Amino acid sequence: MTKSSQHTILKTSNLTIGYQTKKGKSIIADDIHLELKQGELIGLVGANGIGKSTLLRTLATIQQPLDGAIKIHDTTLDQYSALDLAKTMSLVLTEQLMSKNLSVFELVALGRQPYTNWVGNLSKLDVSEVNKAIELTNITNLKHRKCFELSDGQLQKVMIARALAQDTHLIILDEPTTHLDMYHKAYILKLLQRLAKETNKTILFSSHEIDLAIQLCDTMIVMTKETVVSNSPCRLIEQGVFETLFPKDLIGFDKTTGSFRVKK
Amino acid sequence: MTNENYSKKVIKTKHTYSFIILTMLLLLCFVVNISLGSVSIPFSEVIQSILGNSSNDSWQYIIQDYRLPKAFTAILVGSGLGISGLLMQTLFRNPLAGPFVLGISSGASLGVALVILGSGLFGGIFASVLISKWSIVIAASLGSFLVLLAVLLVSSKVRDTMAILIIGLMFGSITAAIVSVLSYFSSAEQLQQYIFWGFGSLGNLSWNELFIFFGIYIIGILLAIFSIKSLNTFLLGENYAKSLGLDVKTSRFIIIIATSLLAGTITAFAGPIAFIGLAIPHMTRQIFNTSNHQILLPAVFLFGAVVMLICDSIAQLPTSDYTLPINAITSLIGAPVVVWLLVRQRKMVF
């Protein structure tokens, strides 16, 4: 199956992101054209402060776009009811959990909220969806542990399981690999790759792990001051996009290994 | 798999046991509370008086028109303050929040202070009319309602929930300052009356007043029950709550209205009762070791009622003619219990 025949989940056209202030619009990036396909793992990379989080927060409707349109399944975001959107897109954010006294099962089960009744009781289907999400993320052994007992890496897996339990076509993760060691960074991204394949969900994440993303992603979105480009990692390397990511005085991109090297 | 099911069952049964024990404790405390008082009445006569068959008219009067409404008031006050405290702690993600963080009690204090302390300004005859019990109830309700309205108006302009907390505190400071100015110009007698109101009291309600109290209380409780799902969603934080399809603004508004109805009427009818609203949710969380509001809400209800009944029983100093201020007892008994629970568990469950 070729890429172009795959179903498009999310599409932006002419999107401008930034902040509305009293003095006017403060534009962070404009003219963004993205197309996310079903079953793809998409990595969003860029230097600090370039606006990765702003882009993700805008796609996740935490923040309003300044201009342009975001469509999911050919319907613009503002036409979705809050509940329908919750059944289409789930999030994994960087913010700290307020209460870590929930058990892993309880936390993952909160992902079923858009489907449960007024008091939040889990149906049989809800329980089996929660268990499925827990098995897919390999955290069955943690099921009855409390969240404050978990390491950062384990907690990140739990948050991913929660997003899976929400049963959406699209999962957006904001820097899921921060605070993790090298092994767990690779583990989480590898897990995301497997989930995209096995569940046919579209998974979009932002990360500073450019080397890992190049190896694992189907598509990458590269944000620089001038443009936002998206393509398969190989194409991006051919086009020399990664060279433009950072100032050239300290590190340089090595095309043969697909990674950055410190200049001697 | 069987092992998992087993452990889940154990957790469920543990909670069921706790609920059965708490309910029995509530009944026990209720009976003990009614049996105790400055007049000692034999237990069999207490039961007969409740049923209306007592041979002694004055005993029947004491039980039916004083001790029973007082015990019911204690249940409403304890459970209502506990639940509104729980709602505020979850909404504001802050273990120090209580039912009065929105300025409800300071608003009520201001209303009562204006009636009691300000009456000097309105002249003698007028003053004696003003300081009836109903005028104090109405003043407290109006005061808390107006301060709350101001807090809500200002907070509808801000998006951050934490800002509402600060705004509530600021309004509290403003009303406290006005009360200070009023106190400065008041007579010693008026001051004493105001301070007595601040002690809190459970024993002044007639059945009619109790019915009005209960009517407003039950609306607050129903709104709180209606909020169980959104409260659980708020445990993840507001952005997650929104991504789960929750209408954050409306849910927040319902939670605030529930709290104001509960805390506002309680303050109007029983005075500013401190501590219970802050401590009961913590005690319940430590004992039940959960953050799930499906369990916490009924547990806080039962536990708040039990603690309030116990505090009231102690406040009457059994077999003596004195009744200690209920506000002092709640803190004297409650604070050490909270400290003990925290030390025993070695960590705070929140």
Interface residues (C-beta under 8 A of the other chain):
Chain A: A60 T61 I62 S81 A82 L83 D84 L85 A86 K87 M89 S90 L91 L93 E95 Q96 L97 M98 S99 N101 L102 E106 L107 L110 G111 Q113 P114 T116 W118 V119 G120 N121 K143 H144 Q166
Chain B: E4 S7 K8 R93 I225 F226 I228 K229 N232 T233 F234 L235 L236 G237 N239 Y240 K242 S243 L244 G245 L246 D247 R285 N289 T290 S291 N292 Q294 V349 F350
